Amino acid sequence: MDLKELTVKKLQQGLAEREFSAREVTDEFLKSIETKDGEIGAYLSVFNDEARKDAAAVDRKIASGERPSGLSGVPFALKDNMLVEGAKTTAASKILENYVASYDGTVVTKLKQGGAIILGKTNMDEFAMGSSTENSAFQKTKNPRDLERVPGGSSGGSAAAVAAGEALVALGSDTGGSIRQPAAFCGVVGMKPTYGTVSRSGLIAMASSLDQIGPFTKTVEDAEEVFRGITGRDPLDATSVEYHYESIEPEDARNLTVGLPKEYFISGLSEEVEKGVQSAIEKFKKLGVRFKEISLPHTKYALSCYYIVMPAEVSSNLARFDGIRYSRNVEAGTLHDLYLKNRGEGFGAEVRRRILLGTFVLSAGYYDAYYAKAQKVRRLIADDFDAVFEDVDVVLTPTTPTGPFKFGERSGDPIQMYLSDVFTIPANMAGIPAIAIPVEGDKKLPIGFQLMGKHFEEDKLFALGKLYESN
Amino acid sequence: MLTKKDLEHLADLSQMHLKENEEEKLLRDLGGILGHFEELKELNTDDVLTMNGGTSSVNVWRSDDPEAAKLAGDRAKKGFPGTEDGYLEVPAVFDSSAD
């Protein structure tokens, strides 16, 4: 079996035609993890026995005449901030080093019910805070395309697992680009759905008004299949919505109008990225897609706005890690000392920095100048998108300003690190769907372009993406 | 400008002990980040409504029906690091040596 060529679509066909069994596919992936992951470092934990058992159960169903569908038999990797009952879930933080989840997150329940195989949990920036996976408390993850470079982040382990053939599909979470940026860096497809379409129950919260779970896959077609399998209203997430996804034909995407916002094609964009994205635009034009120059005037404020709203939510969400619940690491005399020590020693530098920043922007005397101001600017950013979607169906931009950088290149300067998410953050601020797609062609390092759509118009993003990859 | 005293106050509010020698770097980093935020002042937002979440949905109360808790009894306890005789065990709250 050629794991490199395997897709969800091909897997479904192969299982249905009994070309191979789910157990064989799972074994292949577990073998791939065993041989490659020592070098790549994508996984924090691997579920060898459970994965084989689950695959055997899928095979029994197929043997009894059931037709495999959707995600059944598909080997998944999950970012280690998603709860799997009975399994360690660390969010790559020392403060959760020994935490074992007591229930399944809703996406995990959906995967299990759909017959998906969970191979293991992947490395990430601690609590999903970072853009290179260098903030993991446990290990480095290398970019499979160039081992001297970062895989991006925060879902770097999930992106690397798919890129290295150590999983067919992976789930990540995206708060400001944490799926799309590593997808672009590793040369895979990564998608952030509309806020509310995928339940966040059982996802360790970072910034609740921005967090959304989504897939990493090799093709857009696969991303659509996974999205279909994980979406839906969930009573355990009050922000989730009733939403029935229906796809549209890629051919119909030729009639769409795509906007090119001038604020995304600026100095700071590397030459390779600009060239790569232009080549994708040329291809779309040849396929008959119309383009239009547009403006999203508040784009330049999105980064500042995000770095106020997100830490504010972080400081509140991470208050629950008190050194008493979930995991107890450091003993101390009094309750107050226990908090101070467990939180001070259990959280890494970036997490501490964001908690302090969030506490600052919410504190009396600064709230209006920072937090309330940022929430107003957030509205302006969302309004920009509403206005352009009157005129165009989809917006196309580069996914990141540059290609993957080297280890240590940006870790000393937080603002330099934050800038690698400058093109992905606006979609989270506005709550709209966005997908990162690798630019085709042989390149030394991967380059991605991003499509952003109106709320709940994932169908157009997938259709355009499929049009691109199937021609 | 954020001072050392401000930083200590924030750490105290965050219930988080700062490491030795990290204050200087934190002050520098946070200062840089707060400096970056100054650009927001250019924008006139007097008549703009705040956006308070990721969705424009309005709050809808669910009906007040009893439901079985997803996490009850032993399952809930499994997520807690210390238990004894069916109770959750927590560390001492007060310093017993002090009056």
Contacts between the chains, C-beta under 8 A, distances in Angstrom:
chain1	res1	chain2	res2	distance
A	98	B	81	7.5
A	99	B	79	7.8
A	100	B	78	7.1
A	100	B	79	7.6
A	101	B	79	7.1
A	102	B	71	6.5
A	102	B	75	5.3
A	102	B	76	6.7
A	102	B	78	4.3
A	102	B	79	3.6
A	103	B	70	6.3
A	103	B	71	5.8
A	103	B	75	6.7
A	103	B	79	7.8
A	195	B	54	3.8
A	195	B	55	5.7
A	196	B	54	7.0
A	196	B	55	5.3
A	196	B	57	7.3
A	208	B	54	7.8
A	209	B	52	7.7
A	209	B	53	4.5
A	209	B	54	4.2
A	210	B	54	6.1
A	212	B	54	8.0
A	235	B	62	7.4
A	236	B	70	6.9
A	239	B	53	7.2
A	239	B	54	6.7
A	239	B	55	5.9
A	239	B	57	7.4
A	241	B	55	7.6
A	241	B	57	7.0
A	298	B	43	7.7
A	300	B	39	7.5
A	301	B	39	6.5
A	301	B	40	6.1
A	301	B	43	6.6
A	303	B	36	7.6
A	304	B	36	5.7
A	304	B	37	4.9
A	304	B	39	5.8
A	304	B	40	5.4
A	305	B	40	7.0
A	307	B	33	6.3
A	307	B	36	7.5
A	307	B	37	7.3
A	308	B	37	6.5
A	315	B	14	6.6
A	319	B	15	7.7
A	322	B	15	7.5
A	324	B	81	7.7
A	324	B	90	5.6
A	324	B	91	6.8
A	325	B	79	7.6
A	325	B	80	6.2
A	325	B	81	7.5
A	326	B	79	6.9
A	326	B	80	7.8
A	326	B	81	7.0
A	327	B	81	5.9
A	328	B	81	4.4
A	328	B	82	6.6
A	328	B	91	7.9
A	331	B	91	7.2
A	332	B	91	7.4
A	333	B	92	7.9
A	333	B	95	5.5
A	334	B	92	7.3
A	334	B	93	7.1
A	334	B	94	6.4
A	334	B	95	4.7
A	335	B	91	6.9
A	335	B	92	7.6
A	335	B	93	4.6
A	335	B	94	7.6
A	336	B	15	7.6
A	338	B	91	5.7
A	339	B	15	4.2
A	339	B	16	7.7
A	340	B	15	6.2
A	340	B	16	6.4
A	340	B	17	3.9
A	341	B	17	5.7
A	343	B	14	7.3
A	343	B	15	5.8
A	343	B	16	4.3
A	343	B	17	7.1
A	344	B	16	5.0
A	344	B	17	3.0
A	344	B	18	6.5
A	344	B	19	6.8
A	345	B	17	7.3
A	347	B	16	7.0
A	349	B	22	7.5
A	352	B	16	6.4
A	352	B	18	7.7
A	352	B	26	7.8
A	353	B	26	6.6
A	353	B	29	6.1
A	353	B	30	7.0
A	355	B	14	5.0
A	355	B	16	6.4
A	356	B	7	7.2
A	356	B	10	4.9
A	356	B	11	6.7
A	356	B	14	6.0
A	356	B	16	7.7
A	356	B	26	6.9
A	356	B	30	6.6
A	357	B	30	6.2
A	357	B	33	6.5
A	359	B	10	5.0
A	359	B	13	5.1
A	359	B	14	4.9
A	360	B	2	7.5
A	360	B	6	7.9
A	360	B	10	5.6
A	360	B	30	7.4
A	360	B	34	7.8
A	363	B	10	7.4
A	363	B	13	7.0
A	370	B	37	6.6
A	372	B	50	6.1
A	373	B	40	5.6
A	373	B	45	6.3
A	374	B	40	6.9
A	375	B	50	3.8
A	375	B	51	5.5
A	375	B	52	6.4
A	376	B	45	3.9
A	376	B	48	4.2
A	376	B	49	7.3
A	376	B	50	5.4
A	376	B	51	7.5
A	377	B	40	5.9
A	377	B	43	6.2
A	377	B	45	6.6
A	377	B	48	7.9
A	378	B	50	7.7
A	378	B	51	4.3
A	379	B	48	5.4
A	379	B	49	6.0
A	379	B	50	6.6
A	379	B	51	4.1
A	380	B	43	7.1
A	380	B	45	7.3
A	380	B	48	6.2
A	382	B	51	6.0
A	414	B	29	5.4
A	414	B	32	7.3
A	414	B	33	6.5
A	415	B	32	5.9
A	415	B	33	6.6
A	415	B	36	6.2
A	428	B	54	7.8
A	431	B	54	4.5
A	431	B	55	5.9
